[in-house]
Every structure is written in C-alpha cells, then in structure tokens.
Amino acid sequence: MAPTVAVLGAGYAGLAAFAELRQHLRPDEAELVLVNKDPYHTFVTEIHTIAGNGEPVSHVRIPLHEVVRPPARLVVAPVERLRADDSSVEVTLRGAGRLHCEAAVLAVGYEPEYYGLPGLREHSYALDSLASARRVRERLRGLAGAAEPPRVIVAGGGITGVELVTEIADSYPRRFRLALVEGGPEIMPGFEPDLVRTAHAALRDKRVAVHTGARITAARAGQLVLEGGADLRFDLLIWAGGIRGNPLVGESGLPCSRRGQAKADPTLRSPAAAALFLAGDCSAPIDAETGRPVPNTAQAAILEGHHAAGNLLRQLNGQELQPFAAHLRGILISLGRHEGVGKLGPATVYGGPALALKHAVEAHHAYEVGGLRELVARVLPARDRAAPSRPAPAESRSTPLSRPLAGDRAR
Ligand SMILES: Cc1cc2nc3c(=O)[nH]c(=O)nc-3n(C[C@H](O)[C@H](O)[C@H](O)COP(=O)(O)OP(=O)(O)OC[C@H]3O[C@@H](n4cnc5c(N)ncnc54)[C@H](O)[C@@H]3O)c2cc1C
C-alpha cells in the first residue's frame, strides 16, 4: 500500500508544502492529505483590512476545496494531538478520527504571546485570525458612533501593529483617539531607519500618538498599566505585541523554544522525529547561511514550506537533505489605505507604488493558491464575486520530477 504523506495546517507554509508535494509525488508513490481546522485558507497578512475598513471576508480567504483536487485529500478538522517518531506520525483529529502517516509537514502557525502579563489576555482583542479580525471590526463599529472620540490603543509596534493602526486611522478619520504603544526604543524593530522614519511620518499625518519605550506591565478594565506609572486609558485595546508557537507543538512533546515554537534542525526536520518536518510560525528555524533566526513572516513561511516538503521528498527517495537558507526578497508594509513603504533588494519604495506592489504580491499569492479564478476575484468588486464557482476538473497528479525540488542547489 502507498504510504500517506500529510500537511498539517493550510496557511502560507502549509499550502507551499502542499503545492511542492502535489507537484512531485505521483499517486502510486504516496497518498497526499491536507489537514486544516477551517475549510479555507486565510490571507493573514491582510486581516487588518477586515478589522479596519470592513473589506468583504471573501477578500481574504480561499475555500480549500478549490485548492485540493482528487486524488489528494482534504480533511477539515483541528489536529488535537500529534505523536511523531523517526518512521511515522500519528495524528488525532477532533471529531474526525485518526490519521497515520509515514511523513508529515507541521505548519499550524502561531497564537498571540501575552508574556504572562496580568490582565492582558482578558482585556485586549487579538488580531491573529479572520474570526479575531471580525471581532475587532464589530467593536470598532460599535464604538465609532460615540459623541466623544473613544480611545483605541494598538499595543505592539511591529508590522502588524503599524499596519492595523494606520488602517483604522484611514477607515475612521478622526473618529477615534488612536495610540500605538511599543515597549522597545523604536517601532518596527529590526527594520531599516528609512522605513521607520516613513512609518513615523504616516502615523503623525494620521494623528496616531506613538509611545515608544512604553513597557506594559499589566492591563485592567479600560487601563493599560505601564512601567513608571504613565498609564493609558482605553475603550479598546488591541494586542499585536508578539507571537508564540501553536500550543499543539508543546502539547505534542516536541522540543521547542521558550516561545513554544518547535525546534528544527538545519534541514527543517524535528530533531526528535525524523518523520516530521516543520514550517512557518509554529517553528523557529535558524538560517543555515546567516546563523540567525528566520523572521516570522508569510514570505519566510512560504519558503520554509517549499523547503520542508522538498526535504521530505528527498528523505522518501533516500537522498541527502538540504540545509535551509531563507533568501528573502524584501518587505512591503501598508501604511493605511493609500500608501505603504518597503524594501525590495537595495531599493526603498514609498507611497502609492509601495502599496500597489504589496497588493500585487498578495494577488500573486492568490493566483498561486487558487489559480486564475482567485486572481480575477481580487480584481473585481465584491458584488461581482458572488457567482457560484463551477466545479473544477479533476487534476492529473502524475507529474514527473521535471522541476527541481525546493532547496536543490540549482534553483
Ligand atoms: C495583520 C497582520 C499583517 C501581517 N503582515 C505581514 C506582511 O506584510 N508580510 C509578511 O511576510 N508577514 C506578515 N504577517 C505575518 C504573517 O501573516 C505570518 O508570519 C504567517 O501567517 C505565518 O504563516 P503560517 O503558515 O506559519 O501560519 P498561518 O498563516 O497562521 O497558518 C496556520 C494554519 O494552520 C491552521 N491550524 C491552526 N491550528 C490548527 C490545528 N490544530 N489543526 C489544524 N489546522 C490548524 C490554521 O487554520 C491556518 O490555516 C502579518 C500578520 C498579521 C497578523
């Protein structure tokens, strides 16, 4: 009987791994299964647009049944438990039995990190999923009608916080008193000074008060407690201050970092289980070329997904595994609805062109995941997208190894 190969999680990393495996595995070689807790893939990099200006939800998700065609199999169920060793992975699915596989890629993403700060989880809204983005949207809508502009604090001055607070500012001009709170000395830590300066200028234009070096020690109802006593009052607190690995990682007994991210060897395999490969924000790989941690971004997750799947295939074929080096192409950040900033190689891009490039990258991802239909859907206005999809023809999977595997040196 053909072995089973599974991808657990259908985010950026999981879908990249799935695409790599579908491309290279013949049906007689292995059965390919994609498992996800929801029936759709979410463009997490765009959920702040749902929270802020109320883009239609269809704009940021793709039904997985449009992505997974027979003979590959889609299982929609949360992975509840995972046991992995050097020859197999046993997966327990909530309400859907068990799955035994000979090898798997774990790509179940992240959850917010609250660093044990008292009251923070209870008194804040997170922004880590489509459901959480909808909750923020509803709360903002509820507050927007108040006579006195309510106080909205976005805590965490990384990309997520900056993209969200500028989106809210443009969606609700002067309706809120907006603040961005960052514990470190500067917003967007790790980014080049010209990007940070541009972000500051946009925040100033949009009347967002920026508090840097503001270390949060706790949150209470309506009050963010800061070290040194300069507390801030809020009507809505949104937490965008950090991530940790999906709790499934720790619960499965995999070796993990103190942020709950699975440790990976240089080939993106679990050091504790040779049958399990790791990709995306649920893990914490070290770049084999730079020796530095790979950032937790969608771009890195996609590269890791391809590479982990490529190494899984090499392992099945008895070939030598390749170390992972993240050759990142740059970064594009939205600064509200009309401008952005970014770095593409050595070049810095600003304003409308930066935002247009970001949309182009997102459209490219939609095309890679969902094909031409999803690309068109992103260009058409929402009302034109309601047409039901025609069932797609079953796709042949008997693809020969015509394309090199992700991570092959020739690539
Ligand atoms: C507002 C915002 C803006 C961002 N902007 C950018 C940006 O501009 N550029 C950039 O590169 N990055 C950006 N990021 C970061 C980026 O979104 C993440 O790094 C990326 O989503 C990580 O991909 P992933 O595949 O590891 O996880 P995810 O994309 O979160 O996917 C995880 C998948 O696993 C599934 N899953 C979870 N638990 C289970 C379970 N138990 N069983 C089965 N399935 C499960 C989920 O349903 C999901 O489909 C942004 C993030 C946010 C929140």
The ligand as an SDF file (V2000), in Angstrom:
LIG
                    3D

 53 58  0  0  0  0  0  0  0  0999 V2000
   -2.2340   41.9280   10.4760 C   0  0  0  0  0  0  0  0  0  0  0  0
   -1.0120   41.1360   10.0410 C   0  0  0  0  0  0  0  0  0  0  0  0
   -0.2370   41.6390    8.9990 C   0  0  0  0  0  0  0  0  0  0  0  0
    0.8870   40.9380    8.5640 C   0  0  0  0  0  0  0  0  0  0  0  0
    1.5980   41.4360    7.5130 N   0  0  0  0  0  0  0  0  0  0  0  0
    2.6200   40.7250    7.0150 C   0  0  0  0  0  0  0  0  0  0  0  0
    3.3090   41.1800    5.8380 C   0  0  0  0  0  0  0  0  0  0  0  0
    3.0150   42.2570    5.3040 O   0  0  0  0  0  0  0  0  0  0  0  0
    4.2980   40.3940    5.3260 N   0  0  0  0  0  0  0  0  0  0  0  0
    4.6450   39.1820    5.8810 C   0  0  0  0  0  0  0  0  0  0  0  0
    5.5250   38.4870    5.3430 O   0  0  0  0  0  0  0  0  0  0  0  0
    4.0310   38.7240    7.0130 N   0  0  0  0  0  0  0  0  0  0  0  0
    3.0300   39.4570    7.5850 C   0  0  0  0  0  0  0  0  0  0  0  0
    2.3760   38.9970    8.7030 N   0  0  0  0  0  0  0  0  0  0  0  0
    2.8280   37.7420    9.3530 C   0  0  0  0  0  0  0  0  0  0  0  0
    2.2700   36.5050    8.6040 C   0  0  0  0  0  0  0  0  0  0  0  0
    0.8780   36.6200    8.4330 O   0  0  0  0  0  0  0  0  0  0  0  0
    2.6010   35.2140    9.3510 C   0  0  0  0  0  0  0  0  0  0  0  0
    4.0040   35.1710    9.5420 O   0  0  0  0  0  0  0  0  0  0  0  0
    2.1200   33.9980    8.5380 C   0  0  0  0  0  0  0  0  0  0  0  0
    0.7060   33.9620    8.5230 O   0  0  0  0  0  0  0  0  0  0  0  0
    2.6750   32.6790    9.0860 C   0  0  0  0  0  0  0  0  0  0  0  0
    2.2710   31.6430    8.2230 O   0  0  0  0  0  0  0  0  0  0  0  0
    1.9810   30.1730    8.7750 P   0  0  0  0  0  0  0  0  0  0  0  0
    1.6750   29.3350    7.5910 O   0  0  0  0  0  0  0  0  0  0  0  0
    3.0520   29.7470    9.6920 O   0  0  0  0  0  0  0  0  0  0  0  0
    0.6950   30.3380    9.7090 O   0  0  0  0  0  0  0  0  0  0  0  0
   -0.8060   30.7130    9.2950 P   0  0  0  0  0  0  0  0  0  0  0  0
   -0.8320   31.5190    8.0630 O   0  0  0  0  0  0  0  0  0  0  0  0
   -1.3980   31.3040   10.5320 O   0  0  0  0  0  0  0  0  0  0  0  0
   -1.4730   29.3100    9.0090 O   0  0  0  0  0  0  0  0  0  0  0  0
   -1.6690   28.3310   10.0030 C   0  0  0  0  0  0  0  0  0  0  0  0
   -2.7600   27.3820    9.5180 C   0  0  0  0  0  0  0  0  0  0  0  0
   -2.8830   26.3020   10.4450 O   0  0  0  0  0  0  0  0  0  0  0  0
   -4.2430   26.0840   10.7370 C   0  0  0  0  0  0  0  0  0  0  0  0
   -4.3200   25.4940   12.0720 N   0  0  0  0  0  0  0  0  0  0  0  0
   -4.0220   26.0790   13.2570 C   0  0  0  0  0  0  0  0  0  0  0  0
   -4.1750   25.1990   14.2560 N   0  0  0  0  0  0  0  0  0  0  0  0
   -4.5710   24.0360   13.6960 C   0  0  0  0  0  0  0  0  0  0  0  0
   -4.8760   22.7430   14.2090 C   0  0  0  0  0  0  0  0  0  0  0  0
   -4.8010   22.4750   15.5000 N   0  0  0  0  0  0  0  0  0  0  0  0
   -5.2710   21.7910   13.3380 N   0  0  0  0  0  0  0  0  0  0  0  0
   -5.3450   22.0450   12.0050 C   0  0  0  0  0  0  0  0  0  0  0  0
   -5.0570   23.2500   11.4650 N   0  0  0  0  0  0  0  0  0  0  0  0
   -4.6720   24.2180   12.2970 C   0  0  0  0  0  0  0  0  0  0  0  0
   -4.9000   27.4580   10.6190 C   0  0  0  0  0  0  0  0  0  0  0  0
   -6.2810   27.3280   10.3760 O   0  0  0  0  0  0  0  0  0  0  0  0
   -4.1330   28.0400    9.4280 C   0  0  0  0  0  0  0  0  0  0  0  0
   -4.7360   27.6840    8.2120 O   0  0  0  0  0  0  0  0  0  0  0  0
    1.2550   39.6890    9.1880 C   0  0  0  0  0  0  0  0  0  0  0  0
    0.4810   39.2000   10.2500 C   0  0  0  0  0  0  0  0  0  0  0  0
   -0.6340   39.9050   10.6810 C   0  0  0  0  0  0  0  0  0  0  0  0
   -1.4790   39.3520   11.8220 C   0  0  0  0  0  0  0  0  0  0  0  0
  1  2  1  0
  2  3  1  0
  2 52  2  0
  3  4  2  0
  4  5  1  0
  4 50  1  0
  5  6  2  0
  6  7  1  0
  6 13  1  0
  7  8  2  0
  7  9  1  0
  9 10  1  0
 10 11  2  0
 10 12  1  0
 12 13  2  0
 13 14  1  0
 14 15  1  0
 14 50  1  0
 15 16  1  0
 16 17  1  0
 16 18  1  0
 18 19  1  0
 18 20  1  0
 20 21  1  0
 20 22  1  0
 22 23  1  0
 23 24  1  0
 24 25  2  0
 24 26  1  0
 24 27  1  0
 27 28  1  0
 28 29  2  0
 28 30  1  0
 28 31  1  0
 31 32  1  0
 32 33  1  0
 33 34  1  0
 33 48  1  0
 34 35  1  0
 35 36  1  0
 35 46  1  0
 36 37  1  0
 36 45  1  0
 37 38  2  0
 38 39  1  0
 39 40  1  0
 39 45  2  0
 40 41  1  0
 40 42  2  0
 42 43  1  0
 43 44  2  0
 44 45  1  0
 46 47  1  0
 46 48  1  0
 48 49  1  0
 50 51  2  0
 51 52  1  0
 52 53  1  0
M  END
$$$$
